[in-house]
Amino acid sequence: MTPRQKRFSFVLVGLAALGIATYLIFSALGDATAYFRSPTDIAQGKVPQGSKFRLGGLVEADSVQRQSDDLTVHFVVTDLANRVTVSYTGILPDLFTEGQGVVTEGKMAADGIFMAEMVLAKHDETYMPPEVAEALEKGGKMGEQHPGSTPPGDI
């Protein structure tokens, strides 16, 4: 083998190793990625069945229902245009309340109920997750139900 062929084979092996490493990184990240969706996205059928994603919006007033086991909770998340029923089993964050912003992560069940694996609540009286504020703003109803929320550009 000539020195030129040795260099070429070395570069070729290096590129193959780099390609394999890149593939492994992106396949690992792909499993952990959860895209944000609003109730309107779900109503319009923009969410593939069985895919994991984040659902955000406001917890609808008078929608929280606790089951007898005290760990299962059903509530409605709305973007003021559409609503999605959420089921969550676990301990809710202390700041979880009706009428406030929330982001949940999970999957849609066949019966149309969002099965949440994680619930994230706001951290003070003026903060709303940027994705939730943007979804509400798209509906043209920002501030109607939650006047103290911070617009997405002000965070």
SULTA-V763317 format. One record per pair of residues at least 24 apart in sequence whose C-alpha atoms are under 8 Angstrom apart, sorted by the first residue. I is the first residue (numbers start at 1). GAP is how many residues later the second one is. D is the distance in Angstrom with one decimal. If there is no record, write none. Layout:
I_GAP_D + I_GAP_D
//
This chain:
34_71_7.5 + 36_95_7.1 + 38_40_8.0 + 38_41_6.7 + 38_94_7.6 + 38_97_6.3 + 39_38_7.2 + 39_39_6.1 + 39_40_6.1 + 39_42_7.9 + 39_43_5.4 + 39_44_5.6 + 39_45_5.8 + 40_39_7.2 + 40_41_6.7 + 40_42_5.4 + 40_43_7.7 + 43_39_7.0 + 49_58_7.9 + 49_59_6.6 + 49_60_7.9 + 49_61_7.9 + 50_57_6.0 + 50_58_6.3 + 50_59_7.3 + 51_56_6.0 + 51_57_7.6 + 52_53_7.2 + 52_54_5.3 + 52_55_4.9 + 52_56_8.0 + 53_52_5.7 + 53_53_5.8 + 53_54_6.4 + 54_49_6.5 + 54_50_5.4 + 54_51_4.3 + 54_52_6.5 + 55_48_5.6 + 55_49_5.2 + 55_50_6.2 + 55_51_7.9 + 56_45_7.4 + 56_46_5.7 + 56_47_4.2 + 56_48_6.2 + 56_75_7.2 + 56_76_5.4 + 57_44_5.6 + 57_45_5.7 + 57_46_6.7 + 57_75_5.1 + 57_76_7.9 + 57_78_7.5 + 57_79_7.4 + 58_40_7.6 + 58_41_5.8 + 58_42_5.3 + 58_43_4.5 + 58_44_5.9 + 58_74_7.8 + 59_38_7.2 + 59_39_4.9 + 59_40_5.1 + 59_41_5.7 + 59_42_6.4 + 59_43_6.7 + 60_38_5.9 + 60_39_5.5 + 61_37_5.1 + 61_38_5.4 + 62_36_7.0 + 63_35_7.6 + 64_34_7.4 + 77_25_7.9 + 79_53_7.8 + 79_56_6.5 + 79_57_5.3 + 79_60_7.2 + 80_56_6.9 + 80_59_7.1 + 80_61_6.8 + 81_58_6.4 + 84_28_8.0 + 84_29_7.0 + 84_30_7.1 + 85_27_7.8 + 85_28_5.3 + 85_29_6.2 + 86_27_5.7 + 86_28_4.6 + 86_29_6.0 + 86_30_6.6 + 87_26_6.8 + 87_27_6.1 + 87_28_5.1 + 87_29_6.0 + 88_27_6.2 + 88_28_5.0 + 88_29_6.6 + 88_30_7.6 + 88_31_7.9 + 89_27_7.8 + 89_28_7.6 + 92_27_6.7 + 93_26_7.2 + 93_27_6.9 + 93_28_6.4 + 95_26_5.9 + 95_27_6.6 + 95_28_6.9 + 96_24_8.0 + 96_25_5.4 + 96_26_7.5 + 99_46_7.4 + 99_47_7.2 + 100_28_8.0 + 100_46_7.3 + 101_27_5.6 + 101_28_7.0 + 101_31_6.9 + 102_26_7.9 + 102_27_7.6 + 102_30_7.7 + 103_26_7.7 + 103_29_7.6 + 125_24_7.8 + 126_24_6.0 + 127_28_8.0 + 130_25_7.5
//
